Amino acid sequence: MKRFLCLSTIYLLLFCLKTIAQTTLQYTPLRCSGNIPDDFLSLSSEKTSNEIEKIKQQNISRKERKLEKKFALNSNFGIDAILLSGKVLYGDPLSIYVNKVADKI
């Protein structure tokens, strides 16, 4: 029983040391760098009005035109909400690498 207690204590200490060692790594979060993309700078209303002008020039039925306008409105404002949420990175080393790989593919 004493031996079991001693071994379990040693395993517990080793486990604790291993988990502490994993948290002491030098972690630096990804950060945006470079010029801000135009998609971040243009207004959602401008993008939507440009798309609506294109939709008006199409030769489609009134019902389809209405659906297209609704889609343009929802998609532009939805995409801008994602872009401006702070969860989208640009110019970071990982994105640059992935873009280079995608260009080669």
C-alpha positions, 0 to 999 in steps of 0.5 A: 500500500505504501509503495502504491501511494509513493508511485501514485504521488510520483506519477502525479508530480510528473503529470503536473510538471508536464502540464506546466511545461506546456503552458510556459511556451512563448505563445504570440497571437496572430496579428493583422499587418499591412494595408487594410483591404478595401472590403473593410473600408467600403460601406455596406450600403455602398456595396448593396446599392452597387449590386442593386444597380446591377440587378436593375439592369438584368432582364429578369422578372419582378419577383426574381429582382425582389429576391435578388435585392433582398439577397444583396442586402442580407449578404453584404451586411452579413459579410461586413458584420463578419469582417468587422467582428475582429475575427478575420485576420489580414496580412498575418504570416499564416494567411500569407502562407495559405494564400501562396499555397492556394495560388500554386494550386 
